[in-house]
Amino acid sequence: MYQHYYHGNGYYQPVNYTYPYAYSPQVYGPYHNNFSAFQDRQQSVQGQATWTEGGQTTQCGIAWSTNQYMTAAVSDSSPYQCGQLLKIKNLSLPGEREIIVTVVDKVEGYPANKVNLHRQAFQALGANPSIGVLSIEITPSPELEQERWGKYLLEVTQVAYPNYNVTEYNLVSKNQLTNQRMKETYEYILQSNQEQMKVRGTVTYNPSTDRIISFDITEVND
């Protein structure tokens, strides 16, 4: 019997499901309840993912539908913060499939290396929801967190390509065109069940007011 956590009305309630296997900590790796193991927010850690259908209310005030449901709840004892981006890698598949998710909620009592993904994010990792628990690697995305326009273009890209999941990103260039014009360009790797593609996003903004002047996203053919 496995306790599957569903979100609703601002809190999580356990719902019991029976899965066709005997759960073994040796299969999925140990839990980490010691916060010190997560003091380095840039360090990748191995852990587990469950899934949820989400709910109307979250502790972060961010909807589960954000970024085409590429969202997650984290432990209230973890170092990960509301709105933070996390790279989640499926360690159970050849090729180690990855996605980037946004933290939208907190779960009381979860181990610090366990996340509760939205069902669509769980499936985007190539996992069948019937397995209940998935062995994963969690990596914070500090570079993109520091580049706010890169995060903005990431969100635009995820909305523009709803059948693709962003798995990687890179800052290509950052140039000051004039005193009132700054231009930043990013590249994003997108993955669907059929193909992988690259999208380049460019934003021009006024650094004094932080207002967008223009932006665009373009598919890139190598």
N, C-alpha and C positions, 0 to 999 in steps of 0.2 A: 504494500500500500504506500502510495507516494502522496505527500501533501502538495497540491498545486495551488499557488497563491494567485487569486484574482483580485483586482482592484475595484473598489466601489465606494463612493461617498467619502473619499478622503482617507480610506484605510484599507488594509488588506485582510481578507478572511480566508482561512484555509478551506479548500474543498478537496475531499479525498477521491482519488482515482486509483484504480487498480491497473497496473501495467504488466505486460506479458514478459517481465523479466525480474530477477532478483537484484535489487540495487546493491552495488558494491562500491565502497569508497575507493578501493584500489583501481577501479576502472576509470573513475572520473577525477581522481586526485584529491588531496586533502583540503578541508576547509581551513581558513585562516581567521581566527577570531582575534588575533593579536594585531592591534593597530600599527605597531611599530614595523610590521612587515610591509606597510604601505606608505611609509613616510616619504619616500621618494616618488612623487607624483608622475615623474617621467619614466619610471621603471615599468616594464611589462611584467605582469603576474599571471600565473595560471589559476584558473578557477572554474566556475560552473555558471551556466545560464539556464533559467527556467523561462516560461513565457506566460503572457497575460493578454486578455482582450482589451485591457485598459479601462478607463472610467472617465466620468465627466469632471471629476475634481482631482487635482494633484497637489502635493505639498509644495511643488515648485511654481505652481500657477502656469505651467506650460502644458498645452494640450498633447495628448498621446498621438494625435494625427499630425503633429509637426514633422516636417521633412518626409512626407509620404509614409508615416508610421515607422520610420527608422529611429525608434526611441527606446528608452530603457529606464527602469528604476534601479537605484543603487541602495546599498545599506546605509543607514543613518550613522554608522560607525566608520564608513570608508572616507577617504580623502576627496572623493569625487564630488563636485558641486553641481547645483542646478544650472542647466544650460551648457555644461561642459561637453565637449566632444570626446568620445571614446572609440577607439578602433577595436572591434571584436573579431577575433579569428577563431574559426572552427577547427579544432585540433583533431577531429575525428575523421575528416575526409582527406583523401589524397589531394595535394595542391593547397590545402589549408585555406579554405574560402574565408574572405574577410568582408566586413561592412563597417561603416562609420555611423554611429548613433549619437543622439542627443540625450543627455540626462534630463528627464522630465519629472521624476518623482523619487521619493525616499521610502525605504521599507524598514520598519522597526524590527530589530532582532535578526536580520540577515547577516551571514558572515561577510566580512569586508571584501572578499574576492568573489562574491556571488552577485549576479545581476539578473533582473527580471525583464526580459525583452518583450516588446510587443510581438504578438504572434507573427505579424508580417515580417518583422526583423529576424525572428527565429527561423522562419521558413527561407528568408533570403540567404541565410547561412547554409542552405542546402539540407536543413534538418527537418524531419517529419515531427510535427507536434506530439505525436503519440509516444515518442521516446521520453518526454517529460523533462529530462535533464540532459544538458549538453556540455561536454568538456571544451573549454575555451581558453584563449589568452586575451587579457585586457591590457590595452596600451592607451594611456592618455595622449591627446593630440596637442601638445603645448605650442607647437609652431603655429598651427592654424588658430589656436585660441588667442595668440598674441597679434595675429593679423586679422583684425575684425572684418576687413573687406573680403578677405579670403573666405571667412566663415559665411559672410553674406552671399557671395557668389556660389558657395557650396549649396546653400539652401535654395537658391534660384535654380541651380542645375538639377537638384533632386526633384524639384517641382516640375521642371521642364521635361525630365525623362523619368516618368513614374514607373516604367517597367524595368529600370536599371537601378543598381545600387552602387553608390560611390565607394570605392575600395582604397583609393590612394589619391594624394594631392601633392602639388609642388608649386612653390612660388617661382615664377619664371623671371619676372623683372619688377622693379619698383623705381619709377622715374619722376622727378619733379619737372614738369613742363614749364610752368611759370610760378610766380608767387602764389597764385590762386588755383593752380591746377596740378594735381598729383595723379599719376597713372600707375595702376598695379595690374599685373597679369598673372593668372594662375592656370595650372593644368590639372584636370581631374580624370582619373581612370574610372570608367563605368563598366559594370559587369551585369549581363543578363544571363538567362539560361542558354541563350544561343550564341552570344558573342561578347567580345570586349571592345570598348571604344574609348577614345580620348576626346575630351572637350576642353577648350580653352576659354576661360572667362576673363574679361577685361573691364575694369571700372575706372572712371575718371571722376575725381571729386575735388571739392574745395577743402584743403586741409585746415583752413581757418574756421570754417563753419561746419565741417563734416557733412556737407550736403552733396549728394550725387549730382554730377553734371551729365554723365551718360554711362551706360554699361551694355555689354553684349556677351553672348556665349556662342561659340562656333565649334563645330565638329572638326577635328584635326585628322588628316590622313597622313600617316607616316610614310 
